[in-house]
Amino acid sequence: MGVVYHGVYLSYFEVARTEMLRAAGIPYSRLEETGILMPVLEASARYLQPARYDDVLDLKATYCTDHGAVMHIDYVITKGQQVLVTGFTKHTFVNSETWQPVRPPKHFREIVQAVAKDNV
């Protein structure tokens, strides 16, 4: 078919999310070092146009809200000015040993919220 398989877009979301956190100064590895994991609770993608093999895509992740131990991130995948896919993921924060929900560190929220304001 020459188009990107629909399931791959969730991997693109992960790349965008990881880079958003890295740009905020919180690489995911640092969260893991503190004993916190961020598993996905929910993921959704809306496919508007297909990406084709060898397309150069732009990925954008934007922190939206969090409520306690749940964080919501929106995504937009574009090719030039054309929006191809939009979506979101919801994540919880858990202790890496017990997998029990925990609140994210206070500095994490402050930093990610500041980055979100810069993206508006």
N, C-alpha and C positions, 0 to 999 in steps of 0.2 A: 504494500500500500504506500510505502514511502513516507509514512507519518509516524510520529513518536507514539509509542504504546501508551494508552491512558494511565496505566499504573505508574509509569516513570515520573509523572508530574508530582507525585507524593515525595519521591526522592529529591526532586528539584526544590520542593518546599523545605525539606530538611537542610539542604545546602543553604538556602536563603536564611533560614532560622539560625543555623550555626554561624553564618557570616554576620548576621545582625548582632548576635551575642558577642562575637569576637570584636566587632566594631565598637561595642559598648564597653569593651575592656573586661568582658567576662567570658573567656573561652569555656566551652562546655566541659573541657577537661578539669578546669578549676572547680566547677560545681561538683564533679565526681570526686575530686580530691577532698572536698569538705564533707563527703558522705551523702550528697544529694543527687538524685536522679530526676529526670523530667519526662516520664513516659507519656505517650500520646493517649488521650482519652477519647478523642473524636477528631475525625478529619473529613473535610468536604472539599470537592473541586467542581467548578462549573466550567465546562469546556465550550468556549465560544468559537475558536478557530484552531485547526490542528497546527502543531509545529511539524516541520519536515526535517528530515535528516540533514545535517550540516547547517541548519539555521543558527544564527547567533542570537541568543535569547538574553533578556535582562530579567533578573529575578529580584523581587522586592518583598521583604517581610516587614510588617509593621506591628509592633506591640499595641494591643488595643486596651484590654482591661485585665484585671485579675480580681478574683474574689477568694480570699483566704488562700487555699492551696491550689487554686485553678487559675491558669493563665490562658488568654485568648490571643492568637496571632493571626493577622490577615496576610494574604499573599496576592501578588499580581505578577503574572508572567507575560512579558511583552516581546514583540519582535519589532524593533523600531518604535513607531507610534501605535502599532496595532496590539490591542489587548487580546491575548490568546486564551488565558486561563486565569480565573480568580478562585480563591478558596480561603479556608481557614483551618487551623488546628486548635484544639484545646488540650492543655497539658496539666498534669498534677505534679506536685513535688512530693517525693517520697524519700524516706531514709533508705540508703543503699543496702543496709543489712536486714532491716525488718520489713521493708516495703510498706511501712505505715505512712500515711500522709503527714507531711510537715509543712509549715509555712516557709516560704523562701526567705533567705537572709534579708534583713532590712536594707542593706546596701544594694542588694540585687534589684529590689523594687525601685529604689531611688534612681539607680543608674539607668535601668531600662525605661522608666517613665521619662527621664530626661531625654533619652534618645528618641522616644516616641514624639515628644514635643518638637524636636528638631526636624522630624520627618513630615510634619504637617505642612 
